[in-house]
Amino acid sequence: MKNEKNRVLRSLMAASVSAIGLMVGAAHAEELVMSSWLPPTHPLVTKVMQPWADEVAKVTEGRVTVRILPSPLGPPPAAFDLAVDGIADITYGLQSFSKDARFQRSEIGQFSFLGNTAEKTSTAFWTVYAGDLDAQAEHQGTKLLSLWVHGPGMFHNNARKIEKPEDFQGLKIRVPGGYIADLVAELGATTQFMGPGEVFEKLSNHVIDGVTFPMEALNSFNLAPHLTNTLKVDGGIYNTTWFLVMNEGRWDGLSDQDKAAIEGISGATLSAKAGVVWDEADQAGIAAAEAAKVSMDDAPPEVLAHIQTIAAAHEAAWSEKLAAQGFDGPAALARIRELAAD
């Protein structure tokens, strides 16, 4: 009986020590807060951000956790500065939402005719922008964790088919800023900048005639029923570039062990994962477009040539700016297209 009591006592003591250890570990865990502006059900949130957050806890053995907020701490264009200022520990967003020139080299991932899959183009974008073009230097105040692009950007509208260059004239089109805003304006359409969350209301109420988006958005934001025509080109008419960053001070406060663990699941690894999710979401968007009987047409030769002429001029101007910074723009563009090729 005495032995039994001793055994029970030892078990209770062991359990208590274990519980205290867990509490101490929890007390010293580093919780990082992510501001998230996409709908909580968006594939980027459910299939990229949340799994990555779960992996952070796993690879750091619970020493670092990431809590994704159900609503953002600021509008989408403010995402980067939220991280710089420490209002949020981690944010994601589009470089093109910035109205200054801080992300000039990121435009390499926004140009026309880059690639037909988000997976390959995202990996190529990380390799060239983060590597050859020193993306970290353009993300000062943060630790650049990963980069990616969405699927090939298309031109969608509910007014008419684009059969000749003149058909762009007068259309009111939503753009996400950056290169595509300039391209669409030069094609003759009237551009309106807005975040994805505003688009459904403006499109369904005929405030705008169309949007520039990958196919994914036709399903994710329920746009397909309010569109009639999609214009597409090989490699995409444009793309958008995305970042995932952490406040520099919070990053510096992590141990070298945890930094290495987080870097191991970020960078190119996360770029590829995000790309796979976008590609899957594009297929859902194509299905939604087909169900809504949206006509999806390749750009006619005359329209394609017009886009190519404008695109080439933008690439040349961008390359000149990079040359002044000591970077070879044409070589970087050739490399990203080579890596992103089918």
N, C-alpha and C positions, 0 to 999 in steps of 0.2 A: 504494500500500500504506500509506504514511504517512498519507494523508488518511483511509483506511478506519479505521486505528487511532485517529485523532483523533475520528472520528465515533462509534466504539464507546465511547471514553473519555467523550465528552460525554454520550452516552446513559446510561452507567452513573452519571455524576455527577448527572445530572438525576433518575434513578430514586432515587438515594440521598437527594437533597434532598427529593424528594417523600415518601419513606418517613419521613424525619426529621420532616417537617411533619405527617404523619399521626400519628406517635407523640407529638409535642408537643401536637397537638390532642386526642388521646385522653387524655393526661396531665392536661389542663386541663378535660376534660369533667366535668360535674356529674352524678353518678349519684344518682338519687332512688329510694328503696326503698319499694314499696307493699306493705302488709300486706293480704292477701286471704283472707277466711274462707269464701267460697262454694266449692263443689267446683270444681276447675280446669276441668271440662267444662261448667259452668253457662253459659248464654247470656250472662249479664251479664259474665262473665269473658272468654269467647272472642270475643264480638261487640261489647263495649263497652270494657271496661278494656284489653284487649291492643291493639286498634286505636288507642285513644286514646294509649296509651304509645308505639306506633310513630309516631304523628303528632307527638308531642312531639319525638322525635328528628329527625323530618323538618323541622318548621317552625323548629327552633332550629339546623338544619344540624349536628346532632351535638353541640352544646355542652351539651345537657341530655338525659339518657336516664332512662328509668324501668324499673326491674327489679321485676317482680311476683313475690313470693315464692310458692312452691308450697304453703306452709302458713302460717297466721296467726301473728302475734306475741302474740296474746291472743284471748280469746273475743269473739264478736260484740258484746256490750254494751260492751266496752272499746275498740271501734274508734276512737271520737272522741278519747278521752283518750290513746290511743297516739300520735296525731298531735300533740296539744297538748304532750305530754311529750317529744316528739322520739324516742320509741322507734321509731317508723316515720316516714318522711318524708311519705307519702301514705296515706290510708285512705278507705274508703267504709263506709257503714252506714245504719242506721235511727235517726232521731231518737227514735222511740218506745222504743228499747232503753234510753235513759237513764232513770234512776229519779228524777231531780230535775226541776225546772221550767225548766231552762235553754233549752229549745226550745219554749217555750209557744206562740209565734206559728206554729210549723211545723204545729200541729194543723189549720190550715186545709186542708192537703192530705190529712188523714186522715178527714175527715167523710164521711158517707153522701151518695149521689146527686150526685157531682161530675161524672163524665163516663164515656163508654163506651169510650174508647180511651186507652191510656197515652201515646201520642204527644201528643195535644192537651192532656190533663190535665197532663202533665209540663211542657210549654211554658207552660201557664197558671200552674202552680205556681211556676216560675222567675220569671215576669213579676210575679206578685203578691207572693209571699213575699220574693224577693230584692230586688224594687223597692219596692213600696208598704209592705211590713212590715219592711224593713231586716234581712233574714236574716243578713247578715254580723255584725251586732251580737250575735246569739245564738250565733255560732260563734267566740267570742273565743279567741285563741291559735292560730288557724289562718287560712289564706287559703281562703275558700269558692270552690271551683272550679266546682261545678255542683250541681244539684238535679234530682230526678225522682221519679216515682211508678211503681208497677207497675200492671198492669191492674186493672179493677174487682174488688174483693174479694168473695168468695162465702163462704157458710156450707156446709161439707161435713160429712156424718156417715154412719155405717154402722149407725145404730139405727132411724131412721124418717123418713118424710116430714114436713116441717114444714107442716102444714095449718091450724093454729090457734096462737095465741100460747102456749098451754099446752104445746105440743109441745117447746118449748125446755127445759122444766123437767127438771133432773136430768142433762142431758147433760154429759159431761166434754169440754171443748173447748180445744184449743191456741189461744193468742192471741199476737201479737207485742208486747204491751204497748200503751200509749197509749189512744187513744179507743176502739178496738174492744174492748179488754179491759173497759172500763166498760160499753159497749153490750151485750156478750154477757152480762155478769153481771146487768145489769138486765133482760135478756130472760129470765133464770131459769136459765141454764146455769152450770156450775162451770168457771171458767177456770183454765188452766194455762199459764204463760209458759214458752216454750222457743224456742231458735233452730231454724232450719230443719233443721239436721243431725241433731237429736234426734228429729224427728217420725216418721220411718219406723218406727223401733224401737218407739216408744210406741204408734203406731197399729196396727201389725201384730200387736203382742202384747196389744192390747185394754186397754192402760193408759188410753188416751183413746178417746172415741167419735167424735171428729171434729176438724176444723181450720178455721180461717179463713185462707184463702189465695186468690190469684187462680187462674185455671184453669191457668196455667203450671206450678204446683207439682205438679199431678197427674201430669205427665210428668217434670219435672226431678227430682223426689224419689221417683218410682215409687209414688205414693200411690193411683192410680186402682183397682188391684186390691183395695184394702182399704177402699173407700168404696162406698156404694150410692145416696146422695142428695146433690144439690147444690141449694141454695136461692139464687136470684139476684134482683136488683132492677135496675131501670133506673138507670144511673149508679153502680152498685156499692153494696153494703151498707157498705163502708168502703174505705179505701186505706191504704197505708203510704208514708211520705215518706223519701227517701234523700238522703244528702249525699256529695259527694266533696270532701275537704279536704287541704290541705298544711300542714305545720308552718310557723308564721308566720316563724320565724327562717330556715328554708331558703328560703322564698319571698322574704324581704327580701334574701337573699344573691344572688339572680339579677339579671342585668342588666335594665335597663328594656326592652331589645330582646327578650330572651327572655321576660320577663313578658308583654309585649304579644302575642308569638307564641303563647304558651300560652293566654292569655285568648281569643284568636281561635278556638281549637278547643274551648273549654270553654263554660261558661255555657249560654245558650239553645241553642247548637248541639249540645252534648253532651246536654242535656235531651231534645231531639227525637230524637236517635239512640238514646238509651236507651229512650225510649218506643216507638219502632219495633220494637226488639228484644223488648221485653215483649209487644207486640201479636202478633208472630210466634210467640213462645213460648206465648202463650195459645191460639193456634190449635192448636199441637201438644198442649197440655193437653186441649183439647176433643176432639181425635181420640183421645187416650188414654182419656178418660172414655167416649166412645162405644164404643170397643173393649171396655172393661170393663163395658159396659152400666150405667153410672151414670145414674140418672134425674136430669135437669137440668130444674128446674121454676121458673117465676116465682112470686114470693111471692103467695099469695092476698090479696085486698083487706084482710081482717081482720089478717093478719100484717103487711102493708105499712103499714097505718095505725098499728099498734103500734110498729113501727120508727120511723116518722116522728115520733111523739109523743116518744119517747125522744131521738131525734136533735135535734129542735128545742130541747129543754131543754138539751142539751149545747152547742149552738151559742149559745144565749142566755147561758149561764154563761161561755163562752169570750169572747164579745163584751164582757161586763162587765169581764173581766180586761184585755182589750185597751184598753178605754176608759180605764182607770186608767193605761195606758202612753201614752196619746195617740193611739191608732190606732182607726180606724172598722172594727170587725169585720164588721157586716152589709154595708157597702159592699164590703169585700174579698171576702167570700163571694159576693156577687152578681157581682162581676167575674170571679172564678175560674170560676164556673159558666157565665158567658156565654162566656168564652174557650174553655172545654173542651167546649162544646156541639157536637153533631154537625152 
